[in-house]
Each structure stands twice: as structure tokens, then as C-alpha cells.
Amino acid sequence: MPVHGTVWYDVLMAEQLLTPQQVAEILGISMNTLKRMRLDKKGPPAVYLSARTIRYHPDKVAEWITNNMEEEVINENL
């Protein structure tokens, strides 16, 4: 049994992981932009189920959106 608090435990306990297409739609960006962000480590953290199967944990996507919205608001107020 996975240890509570580890990445794998969180992934296994998730109701549903999001596909890259779903995340791109949520963010309002293209799949190519999401891929570029992932490769540059600037987008939401990805879960690699295999070399060709990439998914996203909904909570991590929501957290990433929140963190980036805060940064944009802070930058606009400067």
C-alpha cells in the first residue's frame, strides 16, 4: 500500500486525472503551448504514467492556476 502523503498515494487516490487536452482547454491554450510549458517547467506539474502517457492531477492544476493568478495581480499592481 502506498504511503499517505507521497506523490503516488495522491495519484492513486485521485478521482480522475486530467488529460493534456483537458488541461489545455481549462487554461484556454493550445496543446503545443501546454507541451512547451511542461518542457520548460513553467506549467502545472505533470504525472508521467509512461513515456507517452501524461496526465495532470486536478488539485495541482487548480493550485497552479491560483498561484499564477496571484502573481499576475501582484505584477499589475506594481
N, C-alpha and C positions, 0 to 999 in steps of 0.2 A: 504494500500500500504506500502511495506517495506521502511524503512528509508535508503536513499542513504548512503553508507559507512559502513553499517552493514554487518556482515558475510552473513546473509540470503539474503540481497539485491544482493550481489555479486554472490551468488549461483544461485539465480533465474534469474539473467541477463546473466549468462554464456551460451555460445552457446551449449556446451556439456561437461558434467562431464566425467572423465575417470574412468574406472573400475580398480579394483586392478590388474587384468590380464594385462591390457594395460600399467599400470604404471610399473609393473614388467618387461614387455618386453622393455619398454623405458629405464629402468635403467639397463637392462641386468642381472637381478637377478631372483631367483625363487620366487614363491608366498609365500612360507614359510619364506624366508628371508625378504620379504616385510612385512609380518604379524609380524614377530619378531621385525623389526624396528619400526613398528607402535605401538606395545605394549610397547616397550622401549622408545617411543617418540623420536626416532632418525631419522625417515624417514620424507618424505613430510607430511604435515598436511592433515588429512583425514576429510571428511564430512560424518557424520553418518545420513543417511536418515531414518534408522530404526536400530534396534539392529543387524540386519543381512545384511543390505544393506549399503555398504561402497563405497564411490566414492571420487575422487580427482579432485580438480579444476586445469585445465591445467596451469594457471598462477602460482599457488602455487608450482606445481611440477617443473616448469621451474626455479622459484626463488630458490627452494631448491637445484636443480642441480647446479645452478650458485654459490650459497653460498658455497657448498661443494667442488666444483672445486677450488674456490679461496683458501679455507683452505688447500687443498692438495698441491697446488702450493706453498703457503707460507711455509708449513712444509717441502717440498722438498728443498727449498732454504735455510733452516736454517743449 
